[in-house]
């Protein structure tokens, strides 16, 4: 099982590196951290989501690892951590109110971190996605 997990993590990192290379070739600094507290300046990322009041984040402005996690979510996994896909309770109340079970959470790898790190993507069952890089203290709505 550890070998499978290591293989999935390695695959996600390679995919993330390829995405970062593509973004760098486009002149985009997508490999840098996207602070959810500040709205993105890219097309489809500027402004505030009217439904949630959260800043809108363009996919291209997310770190490469977050884009790799979105790709894993889209494909249905496999996910590198057993907690990925588990119910996110929104106990902090930073996301729109929804019934329990509406949100699921996924780990966004943090290079150099010895554990899962603080970065997550939270997915709603109506294809709404949120990014946090500070372990749920703040979020941005991913504009997909």
N, C-alpha and C positions, 0 to 999 in steps of 0.2 A: 504494500500500500504506500509505503514511503517513496518507493521508486516511482510509482505512478504520480504521486503528488509532486515530486521533484521534476518529473518530465513535464507535467502540466505547467508548473511555475516557469521552467526554462522556456517552454513554448510561448507562454504569455510575455515573458521578457523579450524574446526574440521578436515577436509580433509588435510589441511596444517600441522596440528599437527601430524596426522597419517603419512604423508609423511616424516616429520622431524624425527619421531621416527624410521621409517624404515631406513632412512639414517644414523642415529646415531648408530643403531644396526650394520650397515655395516662399521662403523668406519669412516664415512664421515661427515665432518663439514658443511653439506649443509645448515644448518639453519643460517649460518653467511652470511653477505652481500657479494654478488658477485660484485666486482668493475669492471664495464665494461671497464675501462681504462687499466686494467691489464688482460692479457690472462690467461685463466684457465690452471691448470696443469693436469686436468683429461683427460682420454682417450676421444677423440672426442671434446675436448675443447681447446687443445693447438694450438697456432698459430694465424694466421690472415686469415680472409676470403678474398680470392683473388678478388672476385667480388666487395666487398664494401670497403676493406682495414681496416675493423673493427676487433677487437679481437674476436676470437671465444669463446663462452661460452658453456660448457656442461650443459645440463638440470640439472644433479645431483649437479652442483655447484651453482645453483640459490637458493635464499632463498625459504623456504617452501611455502611462500605466492605466489611467482612467479610461482612455479610449480602448485599450486592450480588454479591460474588464467589461466595458459595454459590448464589445464583440463577443466575449464569452457569454454574457447574458442573452444576447440575440441568438446565439447558437444553442443555448440550453446547457452550456457547460462542456466538459466537466470543469468543476471549480476547484481551486487549489486548497481551500480551507473548508473544514466540515461545517463551519458556521455560515458559509455563503449560502444564500437562499433561505435563511431562517427569518422568521417574522421579526420585523422591526416595530417596536411598541410605540414609538413617538412620545415617550414619556416626558421629554423635554418640551413638547408642544411647539416645536419650530416648524413643523410641516402642517399643511391643512388637515383639519380634523377628519378622520376616516375611521370606520370600524376596525377593530383589531383583526389582523390578518390581511389588511389591504396592502401594507408595505412589507417588502422584503429587503434585506441588506446584503451587500457584497463588498468584499475587501478589495481595496485598490492597493497594490503593492507599493511599498515605500522603500526605495533603494537605501541600503545601509541599516535598515531597521532590523532588530533581532526578533521582533514579534510581528503581529499583523499591522502595526502602525495605527495612525489616526485617520487615514483616508478611507472613505467609503462612498459607494453609490447606493442610494436607496431607491428602489423601484416600486411604483404604485401599480396596482392591477389594471389600471386604465392607460398604461404606457406613459406614465409621467415619471420622470427620472430626476433625482436630486443628487448633488455632489457636496460632500463636506471634506475639508482637509484638516479639521480640528476636532474630530471625534464628536460630532453632533452639536457642537456649540453654535455653528452657523451653517447655512445651506445656500446653495444657488440652484435654481431650476435649470436643468439641461434642456436647451431648446433643440429638439430633434425633429 
